[in-house]
Structures are given as C-alpha cells and as structure tokens.
C-alpha cells in the first residue's frame, strides 16, 4: 500500500463527508454538489437557495468562474460513492472506485 492509500484510508474526512451529505444537505443541495463534483458549471440564477445554503455551510465557495467545492476531496468522495450515478437523493452510498484512484486520475498528485 502506497503513502497516498494509507493517508486516504486514515483520514477522518470520509466520515465528515458522509455526515454532511446524509444529514446536512437537502436533496437539491446534493444535486448541486454532484454537479460540481462532475465539473459542471452552475449559474447563480440556477438553484440560488441551494447555493446560498451550501455557501453558508462553507461546503461551496464562489470563485471567478462560478462555484466550486471548498474541499476538492469532497468531490472525489461524491464520485467514489456513486452519488452522481442516480443515487443523488439517497443517504446510503456505496463505493464504486477507490478514492486514491480518483485522486491520481485527477492530476492533483503525480
């Protein structure tokens, strides 16, 4: 097991991500998060209330190009757990890809 795998497996972040996804976000907010994880642009006029709520929770932040996840690893968690594959509104998620593989494919690390 390489260092990245060990770091990802030992971080408390996935537990926080699951809690935030399942308990703190509405179904509309989860849809917005899934779209952001996929790299889709979300205009301010679309889903204004959900974006404002996610910004107050500091899960999403505004940048010069629109909106993005405050913690990029949350996007990897969303992708890994299949939240973008039709289970957006559900709180129970199942792993689809190892988080390490998603991070490596993203180019975040070499």
Buried (B, 14 or more C-beta within 10 A) or exposed (E): EEEBBEEBEEEEBBEBBBEBBEEEBEEBBBBBBBBBBEEEEBEEEEBEEBBEBBBEEEBBEEEEEEBBBEBEBBBBBBBBBBBBEEBBEBEEBEEEEBBBEBBBEEEEEE
